[in-house]
Amino acid sequence: MGSSALPPPPFEDLRDRPFSFYPPIVGIEHNEWRLVEATWSELLVRNTAQPLDLAIPRSYFDALSQVDDPVIIVGLKQELEYRAGAVWPHRRKVIAMSSTGQTRAARPPVVDTPEPKGMSRITGTGATGTEARLEKLIFAGLGIIALVSLLAVAVVKLTPVAKPTFLAKDQQYLDLNKDDDIFAVQRKLGKPTEDHWKPGEGEIAYRAVNYKDRGYTIILMGPSQEAARYIGTMNANWQPIHTVDVPGGTTTASLLRSLPKF
């Protein structure tokens, strides 16, 4: 077979397709390549961002990735370094320091720089690339969603539950006044559904005349059932919906609100 023949599978998949090395070659910033020529001993590749061709021995190559999104990943058996126009096995530098007359290899100094992750590491782009910006946007979006969710829960929990309001079916109770007794009430509104008498303290007692079909109860107050006079109207929630004026410039509203249902 000639020197320009394609190598056996799977490296024929690299023909006319961009790919990246993993791990990236040290000393070359842009990690995207195309296959120029392949022999049984080496592959000649060309960088897509700069005029740089490299001949890499086949012994350094490992398997290809199963996916090609965004590019095919070509695995290397060890980390390579570009220097003097060729690739060599990368040797990490160590710092020798003397201790008790012996020279020991020190650990590499810790550099406080974030290590690229995900596609940044595979394709050799830095943390300031497109992926870093995309990750920031994703985290910001998730933060906004979480904040909106918390606000919605807080609004639901802090909003008091609205009690149903029962409205009267008519407003004929507005024709009543503080001089009306039970006979005047029945003359204006008709016969009630229920009539309850509640003795109070001393000479004060209350009379509740309920009109269920109208949706309200007429309240009278006095020393006896016949002498009791109109003081207001309560709705089906036992809330005052009509009051009368009393001496002193006030109304019977506070009195009705403090009156227990009977």
N, C-alpha and C positions, 0 to 999 in steps of 0.2 A: 504494500500500500504506500502511496506517495506521502511526502511530508505534510501536504496540505489537506489530507483526508480528515474527515470528521472523526473524533474519537468515538468509542462505543457508547451505548446508552449509559447514564441518562443525559450526558452533556450535549448531545445534539439539540436538546430543547433550548439551548442558549443562543442558537443562531438567530440573528436579527431581533433579539428581545433584550431589553435592559435587565440588569440584575444587580444585586448588592452582595458584598461579602459579609459573612458573620463568623468571627468578630471582624470589625472593620480593620483595614490595614493602617497601622500607626504611621503618622506622618503625612497622610493624605486626607484632606478635609472632606472632599466630596466623595461619597461612597455609592456611585452609580457607574456601571461599566457595560461595555458591549464586547462580544467575542469577535476578534479579528481573524485569528487562525488557530487551528488546533492540530496537534500531533500526538503521537503515542507517548511522548515524554513531557510535553508542556502545553500550556494554553497561553496564547498571546491575547491580552485584553486591552481595551482602550477606555480611558476615562471620558465620560460624556460632558464634563464641565471644563476640562483643561487638556491641552495637547500632551498627553502622557500615555505611553504604551508600556505595558509590563509583560514580561515573560515569566510565568509562574509554573514551577514544576508540578506535574500531576500528583506527586506524592503528598502535596500539601492539601489536596482537595478532599472534601468529604461529600456527603449526600446533598441533593437539592431539596428545597422546600416543596411540600405537597400543594401549596397554594401560591398564587402569583399576584396577590393584591397587597400593596400597589405594584411591587416588582417581585421577580423570582429571588429567593435567598439562596446563595451558594455557601455551604458550610465549609469552614477551614478547620483542619485538624489541630492547628495551633495558631497563636497570634503572630502575625507577620508585621515587619517594619520596613518602611521604604527609606533607603539611604544609598547614596552613591549610585543612583540610577538603577537599583535592583531591589528585590525583596529578600529579607533575611528573617530568621526567627527572632522575635522580639525578646530582648533581655531587659528585665526591669532593673534599674540601677539601685544599688544598695550603698549605704554610707558606712564605711569602716571606722570604728572608734576603738581606741586602746583602753583596756581595763585590766589592771593587775598584770601588765606586761604582755598580754595576749591581745591579738586583733580579732574582733568579732564582727560579724556582719550585722548591721542594725536594720531594723524594719524601715521600710520606705516612709518618709514623712507623710503625715496625714494632711491632705489638702482639703480645705473646707469649701469644696465646690460640689454642687448637687450632681449626682451620677445620672446620666440620661437613662430613661426607662422606656419600655414599650418600643414603639416604632423609632423613637429617637436613637436608641442603642443599636437597633438592627441596621438602620439606614445611615447612621453616623452623623445625623443632624444634632445640633445642640439643643439645650433646654429652652432656648429662646426662639425655636422654630415654630412652624405651624401647629405641631402637636401640642406644644406648651400653651399656645394661645387658645386652642380648642378645649384643652382640659380646664383652663381658667373659666372659659365661657360656660362649660358644663357645670362646674362647681358653683358658679354664680347663679345659674338657672335653678339648680337644686336648692340653693340657699333661699332664693326668692320664693320657690314653691313651698318650702318648709315654713317660711315666715307667714305666708298667706294662709296656710293651713292652721297655724297656731292662732292667728288673728280670728279666723272663722270659728274655731272652737271656743275661743274666749268670748266672742260676741254671743254665741249660742248659750254658753253657760251663764253669762252675766246678764243677759236679757231676761227680765222677769216674765213669767208665763202669764199671758193675758187671760183674764177671766172673761167668760162670755157675758155679754151685756144683753139683758132682756128688755126690750122696749115695749111700752104700753101700746095697745092696739088703737087707742083713741086718747084724746086729751080733754074729755069732758070733766075731769077732775079740776080743771082750771076754773070751772064755774063755781067751785066751792070757796067759802070764806070762813073766817074764825067764828062767825055767829051761827053757823049751820050745826044743828043737832042731827041725830040719827034719822029723824023724820024728813028733814030737809035733804039729807044725803040720798035717801031712798026715793024721794020725789024727783030728784035731778038725775039719778043714775039707775034707779030701778032696784029690784030685790037683789041682795047680795048672795053669793054662793055660800059663804061662811060668815059667822059672826062670833067673835071671841071677846071675852071680858077678862082683863088682867088687873086684879087689885094691886094698888101701889102702896107707897108709904103714906101714912096719915090719911088725909082726905083725897089724895090724888090717885086716880086709877085710869086705865087705858082701855080703849075699845078698838078692836081691829075688824073692819068690815071688808071682807075679801071678795073681789070680783075676778074670778079666775078667767072668765071668758074675755075680760078686758085686759088682763095682765097686770093688775095693780091692787093694792090694799089701802083702804081709807083708814086713817088713824084719828080717833077722837080722844079727848082727855077731859076728866071731870070727877066730881065726887060720887056720881052714880051713873048708871047706864043711860037713863033718860036725860040727865043734865050734862052729859059729856058733850064737848064742842070740838069741831074740826080743827086739827093742828097740822095736817099734812098728808101726803100720799107717798107710799113706798112701792118700788117696782118689784118684780119677781125675785131680784137679788137682795131684797130688803135694803134698798138704798133709797134715800129721799129724792123724789123727782118733783115735789111741789111742797112749799112751806108757806106759812103765814107770818105776818109781822107781829111783833110783840112789843110792849112798852120798853123804851130804852134804845130804840133804833136798831134792834136786832131781829132775827127771825127764829123760827123753831127748828132750824137745820141741825144745830148741835144736839138738841134734845132728841130728835129723831135718830140721829146717827148713834147715840148712846143707848137707844131703846132696844133690848133684846127681842128677837123674833118670838112671837107666841101665837 
